[in-house]
Amino acid sequence: MGASLTYENSLVRFFRWTYAGVERTIFMGMKFTFPGRFVSPLGFLGMLTFIVFIILGITGALLMLWYEPILDRAWNSVKNINDTIPYGFHIRNIHYHASNGMVMLAILHMYYQYFSGRYKIRNEILWVTGIILGVLTILEAFTGYDIIFSERAELAISIAASLTNSIPIMGPQMRDAFFGAGFHDFILRFYVFHVFMLPIALLGLMVVHFPRFLVFDVPMVMAITGAIMLTGGVFPVSMGLKFDPNVPPGITVPEWYLTGLYAFLRTMYDKFVTGVAWPGLFIGALLLIPFVDRYKKFSWKDRPIITAFGITSLAQIIVTTYWGFYIDPSRNKALLERLVIDPIFFYLVMILLVPLSFGFTYMMIKLAKHAEANAKAQPKKAGKSSIDLSQKWIYALFIVLLGFQVYLNIAAYYALLGGMKNYSLFLVGIMMLVFAGMFHIYRYGRAQAKAPPPKPTPPAAKPAPAAPKPTAIPPPEKPLAAPPTATPAKAVAEQPAQLPPQKQAGSNPPAKTASAGPETSPHDKPDVRKT
């Protein structure tokens, strides 16, 4: 029997047994890849979205311990978490900014898959489930900031209730099911949607949506977590004003992912058309993209119409989002007058934006293809060399980051003792980003150490010495020739024939008279003499 020198304690063996059992049952052969080198995060934005979803689940479960889903206690319980509960400020900030980060990562993931044409690899089901996941992610974030029941939440709830009620036939029944009979019970219903029903639906769709091979890049996971904490330290979330029905509400806008829809509603046009039909048409068009894209290639340059449509949709989202944030700064106007957007001007801009953005994008894609074809026709130049760090520089960078990490740990400790909540959250975010950089440099150094040595280049051959150039001999001077008097045929016959070298060395043969016929061979050429 062979003896193994590797010792594993009981805890390691337990984790291995647990992981093997879960892999055989739940994961069903799903493979987790831990890349040994840097991988572009664009390729696994979906996995980063899932990581942020896990962060939301952990922080949300902690917030559930102190939150009270009751109308007159909801805002006060959140304030208690924010101001009194130990580390409640940190947990709430991480939860809030992670919800925004998940929406942003989901949108980036969708558009990256759109422009790269990944849905063309027989992945129509993944694309459809991804679109549904994006919609549910926005609804999850929407219900999350509504259960605080601040003035901002009251505006969002009122708009959502009126939009639901505007749906033909089933609208009133859906409003009663989602919002209840009034403000006295909607918080409990939204709380159930936020912590139970929507997360269950998201998890079920993620099981279908995620591919078999998943990439967990530890530096990128630490970097995205650190970025969320860093954002929470720089922009700490505020409580807002508690909603009071006896006090007229001030001017407020919803979250950034809903301001585009808010801009349409501010035109005071039909609620169903602006708040339900237009968003539904946009989502339906995205769902149909894999089934109408008949291009054979994947690159965005080779799919000009589909790419132009995507750029146009992005332009519409950016313009309407900005418009939703804009409020007339004039204090002399009434509140409603400052909020209402001129519908004629708004829809005229939207209608003109579609052909302009589509046509401009299509023209730029054609120019890019033409430039690419010209570049392929020209001889290739030597490519730029990649960044190659030496072993000494790798050690130096790692030591600098390690020292900075120690300093940040000490600073975070004193910040916690001093009660500087947002500053400590900022430091923790920086620490995680530095850790991500250290991990990547360590991985880069190991990859460089394992790389095979470069092949030795053969020495260049010395050039042979140049041969001396022969001295040019000037040609002999030719005497002036008399003008020819004979015909060309006669002149040729009168010229003496040259003998081959072997006959020039011997005795002269007897003279013969030249005949007018053609020569049979150079060796049989007669000695032509003038008679």
Secondary structure, DSSP 4 states (H G I P E B T S, - for coil): -PPP-----HHHHHHHHHHHHHIIIIITT-EEE--SS---GGGGHHHHHHHHHHHHHHHHHHHTTT---STTTHHHHHHHHHHTSTTHHHHHHHHHHHHHHHHHHHHHHHHHHHHHTGGGTT-HHHHHHHHHHHHHHHHHHHHHHHTT-BHHHHHHHHHHHHHHHTSTTTHHHHHHHHH-SSTTTHHHHHHHIIIIIHHHHHHHHHHHHS-SEEE--HHHHHHHHHHHHHHHHHSPPP--PBP-TTS--------TTTHHHHHHHTTT--HHIIIIIHHHHHHHHHHHHHHH---S--SGGG-HHHHHHHHHHHHHHHHHHHHHH-----TTS-HHHHH---HHHHHHHHHHHHHHHHHHHHHHHHHHHHHHHHHHHSPPPPPPPPP---HHHHHHHHHHHHHHHHHHHHHHHHHHHHT-HHHHHHHHHHHHHHHHHHHHHHHHHHHHHHSPPPPPPPPPPPPPPPPPPPPPPPPPPPPPPPPP-S-HHHHHHHSPPPPPHHHHHSPPPPP-PPPSSPPS-STT-------
